[in-house]
Amino acid sequence: MSPTGANVAEIAAQNVLSRRLRRQIPVHYCATLFAVAALLPALRLAGLPIRFTWADDLRAFWITLAGESIFGGTLLYIIAAPYADSLGRLFMRYSRQKTRLLFLVPMIGVLMLVLGIYLGLVLSFATIVILEVKDRAEENHISLSKIALDIFWPAAYFFVGFVVILAYNDVIAALRYNGSADYALKAWDSYLLGGHSISDFAHAFIRMWPGAVPWLDFIYFAMFAQVGGCIAILALSEGRRKALQFVGTIMVAFYLALALFYIWPAAGPFVSCPDHFSRVPEGPMMYSIQRSLLSSLERFRLGQSLSIIGQDYYIGLPCMHIVEPIIMLWYLRRWKRLLIALILFDVLLVPAIFLLEEHYLVDLLAALPVAVLAILLCGKRTLAQVNGAPK
C-alpha cells in the first residue's frame, strides 16, 4: 500500500474510533438507567409501597430549590463576572426603563404577602433574573428557548436522580438499619478525637452561643442553592452537555454513597446522641428534619414499613455536603474568583455540619475519595475530545 493510502486508512480508522467513542453512553447514564430499572423490584424486596410524595417533591425541587438556585447562580455569576457585565448592565437597564419598577414593586409586595417574606423574596428575585436573561438573549440574538432547555434538561435529570436516591435511602434503611453502625462510627470518631465526640463539641458550642444555630442552619442548606447555580452557570457558559456531565457526576457520587450506606447504615451523631433533642433549641429546620428522620429510622429498626416514599435522607458516610462542593470546585475550576468564594463558603460549611450534629468526622474523611472517584468515572474526556475532534 502506498504511503498516501496508508495515511488515508489511518485517518479513516481514527474517524471511526472517534465516532464510536462519541456514541458511547457515559457511566452516569448507565448507572441511572440501572437504578431506575431496579427500583421497583428493590421497593418490593424491602416491603415498601410504590407511592411517592409527588406534590411535595415537585414543590420542593421545581419551586423552592429552583428559586434558591437562581439566586445562588446569580450570586456566583456576580462574583465571577466583571461588574460591567453583571450588576452594571442591570442597573443601567433599570435606570433607562424606570416604568419596569411600576410592575416589579407591587409584584414583590403581593408575593411576600401571599407566600411569606422568604419565599416571596426568592421568587421576586428569580423573576428579575429571568427577565434580565430574556433581555440579554434578545440583545445577543440567542434563542431564549435554547437557554431554557439547556438548563431544564440537566435540572430534570437531577430531579430523576433526586427521587431515585431518596427511594433507595428507604430501601436500604428498611433492609439494613438497626442503629449499630452509628455507634461504630461514633467509636471511630472517639479514637480520632481523643475520647470526645462531635456531639460533645456541638452541645458545648450551642450552650455558649445558642443564637448561632439559625446561621448554621442557613449555611448548611445554602449548599443546595450552590449546586443549582452551578448547573445554570455550566449550561449557559459551556453548554448542556457539560451541565449534564456535572449532574451525572453528582449522581454517581450519590450511588457510591448508597453503596457505603448499605455497608454502614449510619445516619449521623444526632442518632447516637442519647439526649440530643433535650440539648438543642426548638425552631431550626434541621432539628425538625432530624426528628422526622429519627422517627422513620425507629420504624425501620422495629421492622415496620412506611406508607409512602417521601423526602427522607439518612446517609451519614460519606458526607455528601462535602462531596458535592468538591465536585463543584472541579467543574468551576477555571473561574478563579468563583473558586476562592466557594472555598471560603466551604470553610464555613464544615463547622455547620459538625455543630448541627449531621455527620461524624469519619464521614467527612470519606468524602474526598468518593468525590474523586465520581469525577474520575464521569469526568474523563474521550479520545476524540483530546485530539480536538468536534464534540
Secondary structure, DSSP 8 states (H G I E B T S, - for coil): --HHHHHHHHHHHHHHHHHHHHHS--HHHHHHHHHHHHHHHHHHHTT--S-B-HHHHHHIIIIIIHHHHHHHHHHHHHHHS-GGGTHHHHHHHHHH-TTHHHHHHHHHHHHHHHH-HHHHHHHHHHHHHHHHHHHHHHHTT--HHHHHHHHHHHHHHHHHHHHHHHHHHHHHHHHH--SHHHHHHHHHHHHHTTT--HHHHHHHHHHH-GGGHHHHHHHHHHHHHHHHHHHHHHHHHH-HHHHHHHHHHHHHHHHHHHHHHHHS----HHHH-TTHHHHS-S--HHHHHHHHHHHHHHHHHTT---SSB-S-----SS-HHHHHHHHHHHHTTT-HHHHHHHHHHHHHHHHHHHHTT---HHHHHHHHHHHHHHHHHH----HHHHTT---
